[in-house]
Every structure is written in C-alpha cells, then in structure tokens.
Amino acid sequence: MMRLSGHSVGVQQGEELLFSDYQNGGEMWTGTGPRERRTPVTFDTPFSEVPTVQVAISLWDLDRNTNLRADIQAEQVTAEGFEIVFRTWGDTRIARIRATWTAIGTLPHDDDWQLY
C-alpha cells in the first residue's frame, strides 16, 4: 500500500497512441512471435516521490482472424515519468493501440526543506 503524506496529493492523467502499424506495415501488424513497444511519458509536474501509475488500453484495432494476446504495463516509474510497455506474441496482428494512464502521488510543497 502506498501511504500518501505531505501537503499535496497530485493526480495526472494522459493518453498516448502507442503505435499505428497497419498504415506502414509495422511489426505489430506484420510480425509474429514476441514483440514489444515502449512509449516514454514525462509528467507535466514531477512528483516528490515515485507515484503509483495505472495504464489501460483505450483503443485497440486488431485482426479478427488471429488470437488476441496483449500485455500492457507501466515500467521504469520515477518521480519524473515512466514507460508504457505493450507486448504481444504468437500470430496476433494489431493495427493500433492507444493507452490511457493515471498517476497518483505526493507533490513537492514550499515547506519541504532539503537541509543536506
């Protein structure tokens, strides 16, 4: 459990188009086997500590003739940002994916002093 302390709790949200491989014949549409796409996200305002980040798929456009295999996660989370990581495998063909994200954590405050 994350215990939030301090004077301010911040919530930032956003949406990212991770790829649109159908248009250019990219590997998520034409490839097979393990595939991965990483999209960096930078927070507008950095948190004072590492926040909790949740990601979800908000749009998926895929081939109906193959199995749907998908994994989406937030990785490399810091106070300044994180990476959205989308993975698929096997014969799955994905034309495009869009993800939404929410970050919740403590924000710096003017009364926070750094003595050393």
Number of C-alpha atoms within 10 A of each C-alpha: 4 9 6 14 10 12 12 14 15 15 15 16 14 12 15 16 14 18 18 18 17 17 10 10 12 14 17 27 20 15 16 14 11 12 14 14 15 17 14 14 17 12 15 10 13 19 23 19 14 18 26 17 21 15 18 16 18 13 12 13 13 18 13 10 9 12 13 15 13 13 12 18 16 21 14 11 16 18 19 16 22 21 17 25 18 20 15 20 18 14 18 24 25 26 21 18 19 16 18 16 19 15 21 18 22 22 20 17 11 6 8 10 8 5 4 3
